[in-house]
């Protein structure tokens, strides 16, 4: 394809550029290649083609096919192979051109092109050399060297003089390499960032809670009975989860089997104390009368759960997030201290169920936060009071790999 482009360039472009050229004919001989074997075959053709593009505005280019009209391949190889300028003079005379460009290419750690512009009488008009580091620069280098060969050296420099095209090539390549180095650096940084982000994502999603600790307060858990809510104020709640089995895929979707322990404290309210003192007796609807209620009157509830969670996970804002539904069998043990003196403590226990929903967010693969809403039914005492009202719990998760 490159050779076809060269032939078309030699035949048709001179006709288009007829008004611009000097009318002098020039032939670029095939470049000799001294190579260590790195892409030597194609680079010589590329140098000729690109150099032709730099000369077409000033000269009429002669193609290899036109040369073969005058001499055959064997004769051309013999003339160029001798390496003497006398032979090149004979070649120029045989093919009837005004100038020849003859040169060599050396490839190795870098690429070096040397070339000379030779008159038909064998005299050297100009000689030049250019070196570059990468084959990708061949087009710029060949054009720059071609422009140098036809530049009048007397016009180089001075206040209004021309600049050496080879120096312009070096500056151009330096700018280009700086730009490419920046692109490469940015790419490496971007790739590292993408890789790190991908690793963080995979690690975060493949981790899920092994242990969770949480709590509640400030009235964020209640009793499912308006009368009892007025009688007792929720003080605080603490809980802990241990996940025994985690059946999940690599991205955290699946089910968990867990056990939970919960402790809740309810203290008698100031209004209940005031009312009891006025009436002299007060029934708390769990079976006992409080004849002498005081600030130390309370109910403690200890809960033990065995449950299952259904979990769906996704990755957002560089964090693994899991939404879940949980349901569990709950055993409650309640201890009540009805009097200020601590006398008359009673206890109750009952089985029931509890369920809820929540969300977990990873701060890092091994640590995260969660919040959960629960509600259940565990009837307690003579009046079957359900202490499992709405509960809003928040806490921290300790996460391990569930996939390995």
Order of alpha helices (4+ residues) and beta strands (2+ residues): alpha-beta-beta-alpha-beta-alpha-alpha-alpha-beta-beta-beta-alpha-alpha-beta-alpha-beta-beta-alpha-beta-beta-beta-beta-beta-beta-beta
